[in-house]
Amino acid sequence: MAEAQAWSRRELWRRKLLYPGHTLPTAAAPILVACGLAVHDRVFALAPALLALLAGWLIQLGGVLTDNYENLVNQPEDREHPELVEALRVGTLSLAQLKAAIAACYAIALLAGALLLWIAGPLVLWIGLASIAASWAYSAGPCPIGKLGLADPLFFVFFGIVSVAGAYYVQAQALPVSALALSLPVGALTTNILIVDDIRDREFDAVKGKRTVAVRFGIEWSRAEFLALLLLSYLAPLWLWLDLGFSAWVLLPWLTAPFALATARAVLTRDRYEQLLPVTPMAGRLLLVYSALLAVGAAVPSS
């Protein structure tokens, strides 16, 4: 169990609130894949892609900060995050600062969305508003999605399908089947990051009333879900090559298989909080490298 310690404000925000080990990979991965397809289809546009990356990362970060805020409000002695409790006690952090940071994340994301609305049309508005609502509702509101046990499909849909399809749409103003197909492994590997966190935090989540898969059905069920999604992500390139007309280069993500096996081994053999802490950034790196290779493979023209 992590011990409470007084961290500097900078270290607190970087290591405990911004979570760059998985917020950046999960924001960048769908953009990379969408850009790869856009290059393939000769519709690549850098500015909309960068705006989509900024908006996606800030929406995700707003959700992370909201989750921390709700934890601290509802669990003032939160044993899962003693560093944050200690920061509140000594004044390094305040609830007002968290609320301001949440508002800033969503406000800047909306500004980026307004620019994308001007570039790509009204569909972007609905994608952005739905994404912000999902990000906030994960841990806030009268019926937080995290407490209902619906976070896994939420992550798959919004960090996979919506993120890839939306990032492609702002460049091409079209939504081909190929964009939806390419989003599936991204959604699977992103959801696996959540599953690692849920296995790790299952004892804390049970106290907080979060009915995650790991809490409701046990650790073995979560491990089975992790393996199923991992299998989906590594079968998807074969389908993209054989059935959807992509070149054999789309099989490039298979190069990450040894890393995927190492991550899976860690998930299957570790069950304590401290043991699983480094597995989340492992899963984040797997997602990022896999998606970068998938983007390269998708970009290569079919022969």
N, C-alpha and C positions, 0 to 999 in steps of 0.2 A: 504493500500500500504506500502511495506517495505521501511523504511528510510535508507538512506546511512549511513554507519558507518564504522569506521576504525577498522578492525579486525586484529588480529595477523596472520602471515603467516600460522602458523600451523592450526589455527581455520578456516581460509579461505579455505585451501585445504581439510580439513576434512569435513566441513559442506556444502561448496558451490561448490566444484569441484569433489570430489570423490563420493558424494551422497551414502554413505554406506547403507542408509535406503532402497534403491531399487536396486542399482547395485549388491550388494552381494546376495540378495535373487534371483534375476533373473539369476545370474550366477550359483548359487548353486542348484536351483530347478531342472533343467533338468539333472544335474549330479546325484543327489539323485535318481531320477526316473530311469535313465539308470542303475545305480548300483543295484537298487532293482530288475530289470528285469534280470540283469547279475547274481545275486545270484540265482534267480529262475532257470535260464538256466545253472547254474554251470560253468559260464565263467568269474566270477568276477575277475578283476585284478586291484589292488589298484593304482599302479604307473601310468598306462595310464589314469585312472579316475582323478587322481590329476593333471596330465598334462593338461587334457581337461578342468578341472575347472580353472586352471591358465590361459590358453589361452583364454577361453571364457570370463572370467572376464576382462582381459586386452583388448580384442577386444571391449567389451562393453564400458569399461572406455575410450578407445581411441575415440569412437564415442561421448561420453558425453563431453570430452574435446574439440573435434573438433567443436561440437555444440556451446560451450561457446566461443571458439576462433572466429568462424564465426559471432556470435552475436556481439562480441566486435569490430570486424573489420567493420562490416556493420552497426552497431548501436552504435556509440561511446558513446551516452548518453542513453544507454539501461535502460529503466525505470523498466524492469522486474528484473534486477539484479544490483541494485544500489551499492551493496557491492563490486561487481567486478569492476564497473566503478571507485569507490572511491579507490580501491586497486591499480588500474592502475595509478590513479592520484598521490597517495602518494608514489608509488614505491614498495608496498608490493608484487605486481604481475606485470609481464610484458608479452607482447605477445610472446616474445622470449622464456620465460619459458614455456608458454603453448605449443608452437610448439615443444619444446624439450620433454615435457612430452608426447605429442601425438606420436612423433617418438619413444620414449622409450617403450610406451605401445605396439605399433605394432611390434617393433623389438623383444621384449621379447616374445610376442605371437608367432612370427614366429620361434623363437628358440625352444619354447615348441612344436610347430608344426613340426619342423624338427625331434625332438625326436620321436614324434608320427608317423611321416612318416617312420622312421626306424622300429618302432614296428608294424605298421598296414598296411603300403603300400600306394600307390600313391593316392587312393581316399581321404585320409586325406588332401593331399596338396590342392585339389580342394575345399574341404569343408572349409579349413582355408582361402584360398584366396578369395572365394566368401563371407565369413563372414566379412573379413576385408573390402572388397569393399563395402558391404552393410552398414557396420558401418560408413565408411567415407562418402559415398554418401548420407546418411540421411540428412546431413546439408551442405555438401561441393560439389564442382564440378560445372559444368555449369548448371545442372538441379537437384538441391537437391531434394531428394525424399520427405522430409518433406514439401516442398513448393508445391509439386504436389498432395498432399493429399493421398499418397500411403503408409504412414508409418504404418497403421494398419495391412495390409496384410504382410508387411515386418517383423514386430515384430512377428506376428503369425508364419510365416514360419521359421525365423531364430532363435528366442528365444524359439520356441516350437519344431517344427518338426526337423529342422536341428540339434539343440543342443542336444535333447534327442537321436535321431538316431545316431548322430556322436559320442556321449559319449559312447553309447552301441557298436558301430562299432569298436572303438579303443580297446575295451576289447575282443570282440568276432570275429572280422573280418567277420561279417555277419549282415544282416539287415532284421530281421523277421517282419512280419506284426504287431506283438505285440508291437514292439518298436515304430512304427508309430502311432498305436492306443493310446499308453500311452502318446505320445507327444501332443495329441490334447488338453486335459485339461490344460496342462502346457502352451501351446501357448495361450489359451483363457484367463487364469488368468494373464499372462504377458502382453498381449495386453490391458487388463483392467487397468493396471497401466498407460500405455500410455494414455488411454482415460481419466482417472482422471486428468492427467497433461494437456491434451488438453482442457478439460472443464475449468480448473483453469486458463490456460494461454490464453484463446481465444481472449481477448482484445489485449494482447501484440502480439499474432500471427497474428492478422488481420493487425496490423501496419507493421509487418515485411514481410507481403506477404505470410505467411504460410497458405495454403489452407487445413487446417485440417478439419475433419468431423464437429467439433464444430463450426468452422468458416464458412464453406460452407452451412451447413444445420441446424445449431442451436444446442443449448444445449439439447433439448429434443431428438433429433436424437441420439446424443452421449449417452444419458442415456439409450435409447432403445438398442443401440448396447452393452452397458455395461451389461444390464440385459440378453440379448440373449447369450452373451459369458459366463456369470455366470451360466445360465441354462445349457449350453453345458457342462461346467466343472462338474456339479453335476449329469447330466445324464450319463456321460461317464463311471463312475464306474459300473453302472448297466449293461451297454452294455459289459464292460470287463468281468463281472461275468457271465452273461447269455449267451453270444455269443462267447466269445473268450477263455473260459475255465479256467479263473483265479478263485481262491478260493474266498469265500465270504469275506475274509479279505480285498479284494480290495475295499470294501465299506467303509473302515476306514476313507477316506477323508470326509465322511458325518458328522463326528464329528465336523468339522469346520463350519457347516451350521449356527450356531448362530453368529459366527464372520463374515461370509459372509453376513448375513442379516444386521448386524450392519454397515458394509462397504457400502452395497447397499443403506441403509437408508441415510447415509451421502451423497452419490453421488446424490440421488434423492431430498434431501432437502436443500443442500448447493449450492450456486452459486457464492459466492464472493471469490476472491483470497485468502484472509486471512483465511476464513473458510475451504477452501479445502487444504491448505498446509499440515495439519496432515493426510489427507486421503491417500496421496501417500504412506507414510510408512505403513499405515494400510493395503493397498492393497498388499504391498510387504510382510508383515508378513503373510497375508492370503495365498499368493502363496507359501511361504516357508513351512509353517506348513502343508498345503494341500499336497504339493509334498513329504514331509517327510513321511506322513501317506500313501500316494499312493505307495511310495517306499517300505514301510514295507508290505503293502498288496500285492504288486506284487511279493515280494520275497518269500512269503509263498507258498510252493508246492501245486499244485492242488491235491485233493483227488481222 
